[in-house]
Amino acid sequence: MSAEKLAVVPLTQDAFAPYGDVIESEGRESYFINNGMAERFHALARVETKGDEAYPVISLVKSKKFELPRHVDHVEHHPLGSQAFLPIDQTPFVVVVAKAGEAPTPDRLQAFVTNGRQGINYHAGTWHHVLLTPYGAMDFLCVDRGGEGNNCIDHFFDQDQHRELLIPNV
């Protein structure tokens, strides 16, 4: 089996807009709070919680380092809410996504590498691979939906459809 390659490109607000929000302060409006002692970058992403008895939750995620080469063999999506990951460690990580809708084919995947200070917020329904941490183990703050209903649906690709990531050195 020869996996098709998936190029990983730098994460930007414009390129990621179809899938969610880039959570970063660069280029964003702000205002001062706490008597001028802190700068607030307000509402960089919106938490989506759909369905009865839904509520936002905040979690910590500890991710192990992913070894390379890495093949993208599946994606998942959360139809009932958004899901945000903010790196605590300021280490770059890789995000693989496809637009919301029917389960994607591997040729519809996009891959981005963060600069280590950017977080991401997947819109409800955006297909994504698990976060990839090839540059080292990482800790994340995660904001997503809690409540009733199945909010995680997996889709596995046939073995001959796996994509191998072309991950840049950072």
Summary of the structure (lengths in Angstrom):
residues: 170
radius of gyration: 16.5
end to end distance: 28.6
largest distance: 61.1
contacts: 509
relative contact order: 0.33
helix: 6%
strand: 42%
